[in-house]
Each structure stands twice: as C-alpha cells, then as structure tokens.
Amino acid sequence: MARIGSRSTGRPTLNEVAKLAGVSPITASRALRGVATVAPELVEKVRAAALRLGYVANPAARALASSSSPTVVVLVPSLSNQLFIEPLEAIQNVLRPRGLEVVIGNYHYDPKEEEKLLRNHLINRPRGLLLTGLDHTPAVRQLLADSEIPCVHMMELDITEQTHCVGFSQHQAGAGAARHLLGRGRKRLAYIAAQLDPRVLQRGAGFRQVLVEAGLDDPQLHVMSPLPSSIGLGCELFARLLVEHPDVDGVFFCNDDLAQGAALEALRLGIKIPEQVALVGFNDLPGSAHMVPRLTSIRTPRAAVGQHAAQMLLALLDDQLPESQQLDLGFELVVRESS
C-alpha cells in the first residue's frame, strides 16, 4: 500500500518532503530548485528530508503545473570553440541563484539543426531563451514569435533594433583591425578566415570596407575556408598565402587560433614577425599573450556578454523592460609585438 499523501506509484511527494522538513511545500520547492531567497538552514533541512525519503523532482509535472519549466535554453554553434565557454559560465552564474536550470544546445553552425533543437526545447515551454547571433531560418523566427517566450540574442547587435541583443559590432571590430595595420604603414593587407559564420563575414566586411576607402583592397588577398578554425589550419592558410602573394605585409585573422598557427608557421619559414608581416588576431584567446612574438588581437567581452544577456533575460522574465533593446559592450584592440 502506498504511503498516505504519496502518488499512486508509491513515490514520495513534495508535500511529504515539506512535512518532514517542517516547511511549507512552496519553501520546499524553492529550496530544491536552489532559489537564493531560501535560508541556508532551511535548504539543508529540505535536502536532508528529500534524501531520507528518496524524493526525486518530476520536471515534467512541474512544467505542467506552471505552464513552463524552470529552464533557460541556451543555443550555441559550438562547444569545441573556446570563445563560447566563458559566456556559458557567466550565464550559469547569473541564472542558477534564481533557481533556473540552464540547458545547453549545440547546433554545430547549422541553422537547420538550430531550428530542430529549438522545436524540441519549445515542447517543454522553457522560461527563457538565449540564442547566439541573429542568423536564424525563417522558421526559427516564426517559432520565436509564436512562442512568446522571452529571448535575448548574444554576440551581435541588431541594427533594426527589433530584438533584445547583447554584444558588439563585428563590422566595427574588423574595421578596427584594418585601421591598426594601415596605421603601422602596411599596404598589402590580407584577411584569413575559417568557419565562415555570419559574424566572421561581418568582420571581413568591416576590414574590407576600410581597405576600399583607402584604395588598397585586393579581393585575392581574402582567404576564406569553410573548415573549422584551428592552429593547424592557420599554418596551412598562411603558408599558402605567402606562396601566392609574397608581398603581403599584414594579415588579420578571424580568430586567434588561426593567427597562432600563422606565427608558428612564420617561425618555421624564417619569416620575421612583424618586420616582414604584421599579424592581428581576434578574440584574444588564452595563449595569445604568450606567443613568440606576443600576438596583437582584438579582445572581445565574452564573459560580459553572457552575464549581461542573462541579466537582460531576467529583467524580461520579471516584466521589467530594459532601457534599451541593444547593449553594446564594445571591444578592445590589444597591441602586442606581432604588429
């Protein structure tokens, strides 16, 4: 026979946990979800009671009761790319104290896969969404509009100002790299890029615009590869560039790992950096400050993007409209020995 107050399955209920801990069911629920407003001593009592009874929360039942689950879905294009680790850590640090569970989806830079993930997650009615970039399929845009679930976009800014975004101008970052190299007296400038997601293309467009205005743009010096960005690919693309265009005297890379590979390849080839070729990376990834020579790079506010995006989402969940739908966190050109 099932215990009094238990489900028909005989499993312990939240009410039983609350009774054993001497708290209300609401307090027990908040304690088990990690809501920061519950006193630590009560959290300990509730968790001890749950452990003693063998209670396991049923997220599906919780979602049914509240019409939404206590989750925030975060979709990123890669979990192997270092630049997404810091935003994810920051997002969890902001959302977990509010009792929200972070569910991460990786769509491998494939908009169709992002669409599939979003459809699957929307079935469970998450409390909020954090999406990377603005390059969504029409179906995803329709899903977002129909769901009416609060959503914040990361890493980019929406020039139409129709969505909530936290990031910086990828276009201006690329333009900044071009201006720096031109300011160093370089004339034959190349852009080496991989993965070719929309943000990479935006950086290239900003870089090229400055060169066009200076009358120095050469389309043959834009080396574009659909392969994932890596140190090895940086070695390969840089070596190929120098064979085909030995007069190149400055290169901007869409990501630091490519630039790190180029620096290593230059060492093997006996190319002096920056005397013969100046190098500028992007993202200022770990290790760039310790390369030989130390790598000039555009530092992006990755952790701050995650933190502020999560905070903006919390404001939307609390029905508090942010002062602006666009939060531009900017970027920083960190000049080191490679340029």
C-alpha positions as CSV (number, residue, x, y, z in Angstrom):
1,M,0.0,0.0,0.0
2,A,1.3,3.5,-0.9
3,R,2.1,5.9,1.9
4,I,-0.5,8.5,2.8
5,G,0.0,11.5,0.6
6,S,2.2,9.7,-1.9
7,R,1.4,9.3,-5.6
8,S,-0.3,6.2,-6.8
9,T,3.1,4.9,-7.8
10,G,4.2,4.9,-4.2
11,R,6.9,7.5,-4.8
12,P,7.3,10.2,-2.1
13,T,5.8,13.6,-2.9
14,L,6.9,17.2,-2.3
15,N,4.3,17.5,0.4
16,E,5.9,14.7,2.3
17,V,9.3,16.3,2.0
18,A,7.9,19.6,3.2
19,K,6.2,17.9,6.2
20,L,9.3,16.1,7.2
21,A,11.4,19.2,7.0
22,G,8.8,21.3,8.8
23,V,8.3,23.8,6.0
24,S,5.6,24.7,3.5
25,P,5.5,22.9,0.1
26,I,6.4,26.2,-1.6
27,T,9.5,26.6,0.5
28,A,10.5,23.0,-0.1
29,S,10.1,23.5,-3.8
30,R,12.2,26.7,-3.8
31,A,14.9,25.1,-1.7
32,L,15.2,22.1,-4.0
33,R,15.4,24.5,-7.0
34,G,18.2,26.5,-5.4
35,V,16.3,29.8,-5.1
36,A,18.7,32.1,-3.3
37,T,16.0,33.7,-1.1
38,V,15.6,30.5,1.0
39,A,17.6,30.5,4.2
40,P,20.6,28.1,4.1
41,E,19.4,26.2,7.2
42,L,16.0,25.5,5.6
43,V,17.7,24.4,2.4
44,E,19.7,21.9,4.4
45,K,16.6,20.6,6.2
46,V,14.7,20.2,2.9
47,R,17.5,18.4,1.1
48,A,18.1,16.1,4.1
49,A,14.3,15.2,4.1
50,A,14.4,14.6,0.3
51,L,17.4,12.4,0.7
52,R,15.8,10.4,3.5
53,L,12.6,9.9,1.6
54,G,14.3,9.2,-1.7
55,Y,12.4,12.1,-3.3
56,V,13.2,13.0,-6.9
57,A,11.5,16.0,-8.5
58,N,9.4,15.4,-11.6
59,P,10.3,18.3,-14.0
60,A,7.5,17.3,-16.4
61,A,4.9,17.6,-13.7
62,R,6.4,20.9,-12.6
63,A,6.2,22.2,-16.1
64,L,2.6,21.1,-16.5
65,A,1.6,22.8,-13.2
66,S,3.2,26.1,-14.1
67,S,2.8,26.1,-17.9
68,S,6.5,26.4,-18.2
69,S,9.6,24.7,-17.0
70,P,12.2,26.3,-14.7
71,T,14.8,26.1,-17.5
72,V,16.5,28.6,-19.8
73,V,17.7,27.1,-23.1
74,V,21.0,28.4,-24.4
75,L,21.8,27.5,-28.0
76,V,25.4,27.9,-29.2
77,P,27.0,26.9,-32.5
78,S,30.0,25.1,-31.0
79,L,31.2,23.6,-27.7
80,S,34.7,22.9,-29.0
81,N,35.3,26.6,-29.7
82,Q,36.9,28.3,-26.7
83,L,35.1,31.5,-27.1
84,F,31.7,30.1,-26.0
85,I,33.0,28.6,-22.7
86,E,33.2,32.0,-20.9
87,P,29.7,33.2,-21.8
88,L,28.2,29.8,-20.7
89,E,29.9,30.0,-17.3
90,A,28.7,33.6,-16.8
91,I,25.1,32.7,-17.8
92,Q,25.0,29.9,-15.3
93,N,26.4,32.1,-12.6
94,V,23.6,34.6,-13.1
95,L,20.7,32.2,-13.6
96,R,21.3,29.5,-11.1
97,P,20.8,31.7,-8.0
98,R,17.3,32.4,-9.4
99,G,16.5,28.7,-9.4
100,L,16.7,28.5,-13.2
101,E,18.3,25.5,-14.8
102,V,20.5,26.1,-17.9
103,V,20.0,23.7,-20.8
104,I,22.7,24.0,-23.5
105,G,22.2,23.0,-27.1
106,N,24.9,22.8,-29.7
107,Y,23.8,23.2,-33.3
108,H,27.3,23.0,-35.0
109,Y,26.9,26.2,-37.0
110,D,24.0,24.6,-38.8
111,P,20.8,26.8,-38.9
112,K,18.6,23.8,-39.7
113,E,20.0,22.0,-36.6
114,E,19.3,25.1,-34.5
115,E,15.7,25.0,-35.8
116,K,15.4,21.3,-34.8
117,L,16.8,22.0,-31.3
118,L,14.5,24.9,-30.8
119,R,11.4,22.9,-31.8
120,N,12.3,20.2,-29.4
121,H,13.0,22.5,-26.5
122,L,9.9,24.6,-27.0
123,I,7.7,21.5,-26.3
124,N,8.8,21.8,-22.7
125,R,7.9,25.5,-22.5
126,P,11.2,26.9,-21.1
127,R,11.1,30.1,-19.1
128,G,13.5,31.9,-21.5
129,L,15.9,31.6,-24.4
130,L,19.4,32.8,-25.1
131,L,20.5,32.5,-28.7
132,T,23.8,33.1,-30.4
133,G,23.7,35.6,-33.2
134,L,20.9,36.7,-35.5
135,D,21.3,34.3,-38.5
136,H,18.1,32.3,-38.0
137,T,16.0,30.5,-40.5
138,P,12.5,32.0,-41.2
139,A,11.0,29.0,-39.4
140,V,13.0,29.8,-36.2
141,R,11.9,33.5,-36.4
142,Q,8.3,32.3,-36.6
143,L,8.8,29.9,-33.7
144,L,10.2,32.7,-31.6
145,A,7.3,35.0,-32.4
146,D,4.6,32.3,-31.8
147,S,6.1,31.0,-28.6
148,E,6.1,34.5,-26.9
149,I,8.9,33.2,-24.7
150,P,11.4,35.9,-23.6
151,C,14.5,35.7,-25.8
152,V,17.9,37.5,-25.8
153,H,20.4,37.3,-28.6
154,M,24.2,37.3,-27.9
155,M,27.4,38.3,-29.7
156,E,25.8,40.6,-32.3
157,L,23.8,43.8,-32.4
158,D,20.5,44.1,-34.4
159,I,20.7,47.3,-36.5
160,T,16.9,47.1,-36.9
161,E,16.6,47.2,-33.1
162,Q,13.7,44.7,-33.2
163,T,15.3,42.1,-30.9
164,H,16.9,42.1,-27.5
165,C,20.7,41.8,-28.0
166,V,23.9,41.9,-26.1
167,G,27.2,42.0,-27.9
168,F,29.3,44.3,-30.0
169,S,29.7,45.4,-33.7
170,Q,31.6,42.6,-35.5
171,H,31.8,45.0,-38.5
172,Q,33.5,47.7,-36.5
173,A,35.9,45.2,-35.0
174,G,37.1,44.2,-38.5
175,A,37.4,47.9,-39.4
176,G,39.5,48.5,-36.3
177,A,41.9,45.8,-37.3
178,A,42.3,47.3,-40.8
179,R,42.9,50.8,-39.4
180,H,45.5,49.5,-37.0
181,L,47.5,47.8,-39.8
182,L,47.3,50.8,-42.0
183,G,48.4,52.9,-39.2
184,R,51.5,50.7,-39.0
185,G,52.3,51.6,-42.6
186,R,51.2,48.3,-44.1
187,K,49.8,48.4,-47.6
188,R,49.2,44.8,-48.8
189,L,46.7,43.5,-46.3
190,A,45.0,40.1,-46.2
191,Y,42.1,38.6,-44.3
192,I,42.3,34.9,-43.4
193,A,39.0,33.4,-42.2
194,A,37.6,30.0,-41.4
195,Q,34.2,28.5,-40.4
196,L,32.6,31.5,-42.3
197,D,29.6,32.0,-40.0
198,P,27.8,35.4,-40.4
199,R,29.9,37.0,-37.6
200,V,33.2,36.0,-39.4
201,L,31.8,37.5,-42.6
202,Q,30.8,40.7,-40.9
203,R,34.4,41.1,-39.6
204,G,35.7,40.6,-43.1
205,A,33.2,43.2,-44.5
206,G,34.4,45.8,-41.9
207,F,38.0,45.0,-42.7
208,R,37.5,45.3,-46.4
209,Q,35.4,48.5,-46.3
210,V,38.4,50.3,-44.7
211,L,40.7,49.0,-47.4
212,V,38.3,50.0,-50.2
213,E,38.1,53.5,-48.8
214,A,41.9,53.6,-48.7
215,G,42.2,52.3,-52.2
216,L,44.1,49.3,-51.1
217,D,41.6,46.4,-51.3
218,D,42.7,43.3,-53.3
219,P,40.0,40.6,-53.4
220,Q,42.7,38.0,-54.0
221,L,44.0,38.6,-50.5
222,H,40.9,37.4,-48.8
223,V,41.5,33.8,-48.0
224,M,38.2,32.1,-46.9
225,S,37.9,28.4,-45.7
226,P,34.7,26.7,-44.6
227,L,36.7,24.4,-42.3
228,P,36.6,24.9,-38.5
229,S,39.1,27.4,-37.2
230,S,42.3,25.8,-35.8
231,I,46.0,26.3,-35.3
232,G,46.8,23.7,-38.0
233,L,44.5,25.4,-40.5
234,G,46.2,28.8,-39.6
235,C,49.6,27.3,-40.5
236,E,48.3,25.9,-43.8
237,L,46.4,29.0,-45.0
238,F,49.2,31.4,-44.0
239,A,51.8,29.4,-45.9
240,R,49.6,29.2,-49.0
241,L,49.0,33.0,-48.8
242,L,52.8,33.7,-48.8
243,V,53.4,31.4,-51.7
244,E,50.7,33.1,-53.8
245,H,51.3,36.6,-52.6
246,P,54.8,37.0,-51.2
247,D,54.4,40.8,-51.0
248,V,51.7,40.6,-48.2
249,D,52.8,42.7,-45.3
250,G,49.9,42.5,-42.9
251,V,47.2,39.9,-42.1
252,F,44.0,40.0,-40.0
253,F,42.7,36.6,-38.8
254,C,39.1,35.9,-37.9
255,N,40.2,34.0,-34.8
256,D,43.3,33.8,-32.7
257,D,43.9,30.1,-33.2
258,L,44.5,30.9,-36.9
259,A,46.9,33.7,-36.0
260,Q,48.7,31.5,-33.6
261,G,49.2,28.9,-36.3
262,A,50.5,31.6,-38.7
263,A,53.0,32.7,-36.1
264,L,54.3,29.2,-35.7
265,E,54.5,28.7,-39.5
266,A,56.4,32.0,-39.8
267,L,58.9,30.7,-37.3
268,R,59.4,27.5,-39.4
269,L,59.7,29.5,-42.6
270,G,62.1,32.1,-41.2
271,I,59.6,34.9,-41.8
272,K,60.2,37.8,-39.4
273,I,57.1,39.0,-37.5
274,P,56.3,41.9,-37.6
275,E,59.2,43.1,-39.7
276,Q,58.1,41.3,-42.8
277,V,54.4,40.5,-42.0
278,A,52.3,42.0,-39.2
279,L,49.7,39.7,-37.6
280,V,46.4,40.7,-35.9
281,G,44.1,38.1,-34.3
282,F,40.6,38.2,-33.0
283,N,39.1,37.2,-29.5
284,D,42.4,37.4,-27.6
285,L,42.2,33.7,-26.7
286,P,44.4,32.2,-23.9
287,G,47.9,31.7,-25.1
288,S,48.0,34.7,-27.5
289,A,49.8,36.9,-24.9
290,H,52.5,34.2,-24.6
291,M,53.2,33.6,-28.3
292,V,56.6,34.4,-29.8
293,P,56.1,37.2,-30.7
294,R,53.2,38.1,-28.5
295,L,50.1,38.3,-30.6
296,T,48.2,41.6,-31.2
297,S,44.5,40.7,-31.0
298,I,41.0,42.2,-30.7
299,R,39.8,41.3,-27.2
300,T,36.1,40.5,-27.1
301,P,33.9,40.8,-23.9
302,R,32.8,37.1,-23.9
303,A,32.1,36.7,-20.2
304,A,30.4,40.1,-20.0
305,V,28.2,39.2,-23.0
306,G,26.9,36.1,-21.1
307,Q,26.5,37.9,-17.9
308,H,24.5,40.9,-19.3
309,A,22.5,38.7,-21.7
310,A,21.4,36.6,-18.7
311,Q,20.6,39.7,-16.7
312,M,18.6,41.2,-19.5
313,L,16.6,37.9,-19.8
314,L,15.9,38.0,-16.0
315,A,14.6,41.5,-16.4
316,L,12.2,40.4,-19.2
317,L,11.1,37.5,-17.0
318,D,10.3,40.0,-14.3
319,D,8.3,42.1,-16.7
320,Q,10.9,44.9,-16.5
321,L,11.7,46.2,-19.9
322,P,15.4,47.1,-20.3
323,E,16.2,50.8,-21.0
324,S,17.5,49.7,-24.5
325,Q,17.0,46.5,-26.5
326,Q,20.6,46.8,-27.6
327,L,23.5,46.6,-25.2
328,D,26.8,47.3,-27.0
329,L,29.7,46.1,-24.9
330,G,32.4,47.1,-27.4
331,F,35.8,45.5,-28.0
332,E,39.4,46.4,-27.3
333,L,42.4,46.3,-29.6
334,V,45.3,44.8,-27.6
335,V,48.5,45.8,-29.3
336,R,51.5,43.5,-28.8
337,E,54.7,42.5,-30.6
338,S,53.2,40.9,-33.7
339,S,52.1,44.2,-35.3
